[in-house]
Amino acid sequence: MERDIRIEFARDFKTRAAENSNRLAALIRETVPAVSDAASHQFAGAAFVVTAGL
C-alpha cells in the first residue's frame, strides 16, 4: 500500500472491502445453497484478489 495515504483512509478502505466481501459471500450462498459459509468467503476473497490483479 502507498505510504502517503492517511490512516483514516486506509481504515475506511479496509472496512468497505470487508463489507463488500461479506456481501459477495452472502450472494454466493443465496445463489448456490450447497456452498458452505467458509467456502463462500474463500471464493469472495479469491474474486477480489483476481480482480485487483487485473
Secondary structure, DSSP 4 states (H G I P E B T S, - for coil): --SSS-HHHHHHHHHHHHHHHHHHHHHHHHH-TTS-HHHHHHHHHHHHHHHHT-
